[in-house]
Every structure is written in C-alpha cells, then in structure tokens.
Amino acid sequence: MPELPDVEIFKQYLDATSLHKNIEKVRILAPEMVKNITAQKLKAAMEGHVFESTRRHGKYLFVILDNSPSLVFHFGMTGFVVYFKGMKKSPSHERLLISFSNGYHLAYDCQRKLGEVTMVQCVDAFLKERKLGADALKLDFHDFVHLFSRTRSFIKSALMNQQLIAGIGNIYSDEMLFQSGIHPQKKASQLDESSLRKLFREMKAVLTAAIEARADPAKLPKYYLIPHRHGDRLCPKCGEDIKTAKVSGRTAYFCPRCQSY
C-alpha cells in the first residue's frame, strides 16, 4: 500500500507534470470510487480550470484548483498517477482521466479500486473530519512523546495509527523499529525518552531515505531491512534470520537479535 514516501513522490510528479495546464476534459471511469460528491459535480469542478498547487498530508494527496477546491486522492493498495501523451500509452486500470489542452493526460490508475477520489473546499477541515494526526515528517519531538505517552498500543500499532501520526504503514514502521532496535511487540508506554528520541530520529530518516530512493527497495541503504524482507531473509546487520510476528492483525518483520524484547 502506498505510504507517505510514495505519496510524496506522486506529489513531486504532479508538480513537475500537471500544474498550470488547462483542463479540457475529465472522464470518470469508476464512479463508485468517487466519494461524498457526484461524478458530474467532480467533473464540472475541474473542466475549464487548472491545478495551481499540491499538498500532501500523510497518505492523502490534495491537488488545489484555481477556483479554490481541492481534488483529493487516496491511493488504496494499488493506486498511482501517470502523465502521458497519446491514448495508446494510457495505463491498464485508469479510473479517472484528466485531459489537458496541450494534448497530455493525467490518469489515476487503481487496479483493485480500493482507493478514493473526492473534492473538498477546505483541506484543513477535511483532515479534522477524518481525525488525522500530524504528518509524520512535520511532527516535532515534543508532540511525538506526548502521543506515545497516552497510548497503550504496541509500538508498531501506534506508529501505524493514522489518528496519532499520518503517513506510516506496515513496511516503513518495520524499518523504523529495526533501525531503532525496538521490538514491534513492545508497548509504546514502555519506551523511555532515549528510545523515543532514537525512534523519532529514525522515523524522519527512514521516510526521507525512502523518498530519496523513489520508494525503490533496491536503492535503499544496504543496512535497511526492507530489501531483505522477501530476499535472503537475513538481517543486514547481524546475519540472523528475519522473523515475523502478528501485531494487531498485521505482519511485522524484525530481527530477534537486533530487536530483542
């Protein structure tokens, strides 16, 4: 599932390809994915206008129009955006197709249809309505400590709780905990300030590294866990077999030696 780094890459991609171009036509090919607005109103709000800017919060991407509302993308399990010229190059599972007057198109592809598209007048009101926590890259250490001091969850579950921190999912929570030497089944309330400070630092470092690597596991540092999850299944730091455990219904990958309980 796309996490914060993936959505940040989508944001950068849209910034480089799709801003300040007249929207000539909008086709909605999966109206069931359009939420809280009719497909016709979504189409009418975009045609004849331009995208002025973008904003990302957690796993949500907002594309702000010149007439003030924002198109909202949530990418579900398989969603992404692609900018292209010529319909022969259109992606296989396009659900929303935006055609610009320059002959190019922007498609939202989502094979499993688990994503969401909507339109909002106020981004901040939308975030409040969804009860989303602070974006993981914008959260400061003081607030981070405060959040974890009031939850009884396992640390992995707390990191993935979008109402506490927005943007972190299954894959990157594992990496943050591995780099911090923290077992995924440890309770958040059991961590002392030193451990929380290290986790906070690694949270920022892992997300930044993933963005710089364009979310490609092969381009991540060699001492990262992610490339070894489905590869040799050996810890890149000590050589121990990587283990898995269920944490609140999700599979956690960890090294039992580097992340002893």
Residue pairs with C-beta under 8 A, 6 or more apart in sequence:
1 75
1 76
1 77
1 169
1 170
2 10
2 59
2 75
2 76
2 79
2 80
3 59
3 167
3 168
3 169
3 171
3 172
4 56
4 58
4 59
4 135
4 136
4 137
4 166
4 167
4 168
4 169
4 172
4 207
5 172
5 207
5 210
5 211
5 215
6 75
6 80
6 215
7 56
7 58
7 59
7 60
7 61
7 75
7 167
8 56
8 137
8 211
9 211
9 214
9 215
10 61
10 73
10 75
10 80
10 81
11 54
11 55
11 56
11 61
13 81
13 83
14 51
14 54
14 61
14 63
14 81
14 83
14 106
15 54
17 83
17 104
17 106
18 51
18 63
18 83
18 98
18 100
18 106
19 50
19 51
19 52
19 53
19 54
20 50
20 51
20 52
21 50
21 51
21 100
21 101
21 102
21 104
22 48
22 49
22 50
22 100
22 101
22 102
23 46
23 47
23 48
23 49
23 50
23 51
23 98
23 99
23 100
23 101
24 47
24 99
24 100
24 101
25 47
25 98
25 99
26 42
26 43
26 46
26 47
26 96
26 97
26 98
26 99
27 43
27 96
27 97
27 99
28 34
28 39
28 42
28 43
28 95
28 96
29 94
29 95
29 96
29 97
30 95
30 96
30 110
30 113
31 39
32 113
33 95
33 96
33 110
33 113
33 115
33 116
33 117
34 42
34 117
34 118
35 116
35 117
35 118
36 118
37 118
37 119
41 119
42 71
42 117
42 118
42 119
45 65
45 67
45 69
45 71
45 119
46 65
46 71
46 98
49 65
49 66
49 67
50 65
50 66
51 63
51 64
51 65
51 66
51 71
52 64
52 65
52 66
53 63
53 64
54 61
54 62
54 63
54 64
55 61
55 62
55 64
55 70
55 123
56 62
56 135
57 123
57 127
57 132
57 135
57 166
57 167
58 132
58 133
58 135
58 136
58 162
58 165
58 166
58 167
59 74
59 75
59 162
59 166
59 167
59 169
60 72
60 73
60 74
60 127
60 132
60 166
61 72
61 73
61 74
61 75
62 70
62 71
62 72
62 73
62 120
62 123
63 70
63 71
63 72
63 73
64 70
64 123
65 71
68 121
69 119
69 120
69 121
70 119
70 120
70 121
70 123
71 117
71 118
71 119
72 116
72 117
72 118
72 119
72 120
72 126
73 79
73 81
73 108
73 115
73 116
73 117
74 115
74 116
74 117
75 110
75 115
76 110
76 112
76 113
76 114
76 115
76 116
77 112
77 114
77 115
78 93
78 109
78 110
78 111
78 112
78 114
78 115
79 108
79 109
79 110
79 114
79 115
80 108
80 109
80 110
81 106
81 107
81 108
81 109
82 91
82 106
82 107
82 109
83 104
83 105
83 106
84 90
84 91
84 104
84 105
84 107
85 103
85 104
85 105
87 105
90 97
90 105
90 107
91 107
91 109
92 109
92 111
93 109
93 110
93 111
94 107
94 108
94 109
95 108
95 109
95 110
95 113
95 115
95 117
96 107
96 108
96 117
97 105
97 106
97 107
97 108
98 105
98 106
98 107
99 105
100 106
108 115
108 117
120 126
131 163
132 162
132 163
132 166
133 139
133 147
133 161
133 162
133 163
133 164
133 165
133 166
134 143
134 165
134 166
135 165
135 166
135 167
136 165
136 166
136 167
136 168
136 203
136 204
136 207
137 167
137 204
137 207
137 208
139 165
141 197
141 200
144 165
144 196
144 200
144 203
145 193
145 196
145 200
147 158
147 164
147 165
148 155
148 158
148 164
148 188
148 189
148 191
148 196
149 189
151 158
151 161
151 164
151 188
151 189
152 187
152 188
152 189
153 161
153 187
153 188
153 248
154 184
154 185
154 186
154 187
154 188
154 247
154 248
155 177
155 182
155 183
155 184
155 186
155 187
155 188
155 191
155 199
156 173
156 174
156 177
156 184
156 185
156 247
156 248
156 250
156 252
157 247
157 248
157 250
158 164
158 188
159 165
159 168
159 173
159 176
159 177
159 203
160 168
160 169
160 170
160 173
160 250
167 207
168 176
168 203
168 207
170 250
170 251
170 252
171 226
171 229
172 206
172 207
172 210
173 184
173 252
174 184
174 225
174 226
174 229
174 252
174 253
174 254
175 206
175 224
175 225
175 226
176 199
176 202
176 203
176 206
177 183
177 184
177 199
177 252
177 254
177 259
178 224
178 225
178 253
178 254
178 255
178 258
178 259
179 202
179 205
179 206
179 224
179 225
180 195
180 198
180 199
180 202
181 198
181 258
181 259
182 191
182 195
182 199
182 259
183 254
183 259
183 260
183 261
184 245
184 247
184 252
184 254
184 259
185 245
185 247
185 252
185 261
186 261
191 199
206 224
209 220
209 221
209 224
210 220
213 219
213 220
217 224
217 226
217 227
218 227
220 226
220 227
222 236
223 236
223 237
224 236
225 235
225 236
225 242
225 253
225 254
225 255
227 236
228 234
228 235
228 236
228 242
229 242
229 253
233 241
233 242
234 240
234 241
234 242
235 241
235 242
235 255
235 257
235 258
237 255
237 258
238 255
238 257
238 258
240 255
240 256
240 257
240 258
242 253
242 254
242 255
243 253
243 254
243 255
243 256
244 251
244 252
244 253
244 254
245 251
245 252
245 254
246 252
